[in-house]
Structures are given as structure tokens and as C-alpha cells.
Amino acid sequence: MKTMMRKTSSRLLTATAAGVLSIGLLAGCTGEDDPAPEASVEASTEADAGDEAPAQDVTELSYAGEDGQTALDLLLVHDPEAEVSGEGEMAFVTAIKGHAAEDGAEFWAFYVDGEMAQVGAGSFETEDGQQIQWKLEEIE
């Protein structure tokens, strides 16, 4: 049991260190005149005994709005691997940072300045200064 916990802790520590190093390297690669867009990712960590899958699941993603850009366009800048069903105004986000919403039980909702958006991400034009946040939520 202790060996399994050490392996899991060691893997988590290695993954965390690699992520911090990657962010540091990416931050150093941007020019002073072209700052990188800011985004934050919140993760919950749950590990089942015997699971070899990653122990980190992303449940939130935040970034700043930009004049003339849709929430969906900016999502794809901050997570090029995000999965989307449909296009434009009819787009529906199904996965962010590799975490797919469980069909029929969860969905990715987006918020603007703390309020759930009333339109789709593909049709919502953001503005400078707005805070866009995606949250994985349960269908009630």
C-alpha cells in the first residue's frame, strides 16, 4: 500500500514539476511586446487504488475576454485540443483540457464575470476586462 502511495505521489510530483517547468519555459519564449494570454486552470485530484490513469482532472478553465473575440475562439486559443460539437452559434463544448463531460450527466458551462452566459460560446463576443470561466457541472 505504501509503495503504491509513493508511486502515485511520485508521479503527481513529477507531473506537477513538469507542468511548472513547461509554463516557465513558455513564459520565457514570449516577447515583451507580445504578452501571452493569461489563463488559469483548476483541477481536482482523485485517485482510485489500482488506477494507472492520471490523477488530475480539470474541472474549470478561466481566461480574460478580448474585444471582438468570441468565448469559443478564446477557448480554442487557451485549449487547442478542446472538443466542440457543431459550429459557430450552434457550437457545444464537450471536452476541455482532455476532460470530456459525461454524456447525460455533466456539461461544460461558461460564465461571464461570474454569471452563467445566456447564449452559446460561439455567439458571445467578449470584451476586454471580462472574466470568462468554464465549469464542468452536473445536469440536475
C-alpha positions in Angstrom: 0.0 0.0 0.0 2.8 2.4 0.9 4.6 1.6 -2.3 1.5 2.4 -4.3 1.1 5.7 -2.5 4.7 6.5 -3.1 4.4 5.8 -6.8 1.2 7.9 -7.0 2.8 10.7 -5.0 6.0 10.5 -7.1 4.0 10.6 -10.3 2.0 13.6 -9.1 5.1 15.4 -8.0 6.8 14.7 -11.4 3.8 15.8 -13.4 3.5 19.0 -11.3 7.2 19.8 -11.7 7.0 19.2 -15.4 3.9 21.5 -15.7 5.6 24.3 -13.8 8.8 23.9 -15.9 6.7 23.9 -19.1 4.9 27.1 -18.1 8.1 28.8 -17.2 9.7 27.8 -20.5 6.6 29.0 -22.4 6.5 32.3 -20.5 10.2 32.9 -21.3 9.5 32.4 -25.0 7.1 35.3 -25.4 8.3 38.7 -26.4 7.9 41.8 -24.2 5.7 43.4 -26.9 3.5 40.3 -27.3 2.4 39.1 -23.9 0.9 35.6 -23.7 -2.8 35.5 -22.9 -3.5 34.7 -19.2 -5.5 31.7 -18.3 -5.9 29.6 -15.2 -6.9 26.0 -14.9 -8.3 24.5 -11.7 -8.0 20.8 -11.2 -9.4 18.3 -8.7 -7.3 15.3 -7.9 -8.9 12.0 -7.2 -7.1 8.6 -7.4 -8.7 5.2 -7.1 -6.5 2.4 -5.7 -5.1 0.5 -8.7 -5.8 3.2 -11.3 -3.0 3.9 -13.6 -4.8 6.9 -15.2 -3.6 10.4 -14.5 -4.7 11.6 -11.1 -5.6 15.1 -12.3 -9.0 16.1 -13.8 -9.6 19.6 -15.0 -13.0 20.9 -13.9 -12.5 24.7 -14.5 -10.7 27.0 -17.0 -10.6 30.8 -16.9 -9.3 33.5 -19.1 -9.7 37.2 -19.9 -12.1 38.4 -22.6 -10.8 40.3 -25.6 -12.6 42.8 -27.7 -14.1 41.2 -30.8 -13.3 37.6 -29.9 -16.0 35.0 -29.1 -15.8 33.0 -25.9 -15.3 29.9 -28.1 -12.5 31.4 -30.2 -10.6 32.3 -27.0 -11.3 28.8 -25.5 -9.6 27.3 -28.5 -6.6 29.6 -28.1 -6.2 28.5 -24.4 -7.0 24.8 -25.2 -6.5 24.0 -28.9 -7.5 20.4 -28.1 -10.9 21.3 -26.7 -13.6 19.2 -28.2 -16.6 21.0 -29.8 -19.7 19.6 -31.4 -21.3 21.9 -34.1 -20.0 25.2 -35.3 -20.4 28.9 -34.7 -23.5 29.9 -32.8 -24.5 26.2 -32.6 -21.2 25.0 -31.1 -21.4 22.9 -28.0 -18.2 22.3 -25.9 -17.9 18.7 -24.9 -14.4 18.5 -23.5 -11.8 20.9 -22.1 -8.2 20.0 -21.3 -8.9 16.4 -22.1 -11.8 16.1 -19.7 -15.0 15.1 -21.6 -18.3 15.8 -19.9 -20.1 12.6 -19.1 -22.9 12.2 -21.6 -26.3 12.8 -19.9 -24.7 13.6 -16.5 -22.4 16.6 -17.0 -21.9 19.6 -19.2 -19.3 22.4 -19.7 -21.0 25.7 -18.8 -19.4 29.1 -19.4 -19.7 32.1 -17.2 -19.0 35.8 -17.9 -18.0 37.8 -14.8 -19.4 35.2 -12.5 -22.8 34.9 -14.3 -23.8 31.9 -16.4 -24.0 33.0 -20.1 -27.4 33.2 -21.7 -26.1 32.5 -25.2 -23.7 30.0 -26.8 -19.9 30.4 -26.6 -19.8 30.7 -30.4 -22.0 33.7 -30.5 -20.9 35.5 -27.3 -18.4 38.3 -28.2 -16.2 39.1 -25.3 -14.8 42.4 -24.2 -11.5 43.5 -22.7 -11.7 43.1 -18.9 -14.4 40.4 -18.8 -13.5 37.2 -17.0 -14.6 34.1 -18.9 -14.8 30.9 -16.9 -15.8 27.3 -18.0 -17.0 24.9 -15.3 -17.8 21.2 -15.5 -21.3 20.9 -14.0 -23.7 18.2 -13.2 -27.1 18.0 -15.0 -29.8 18.2 -12.4 
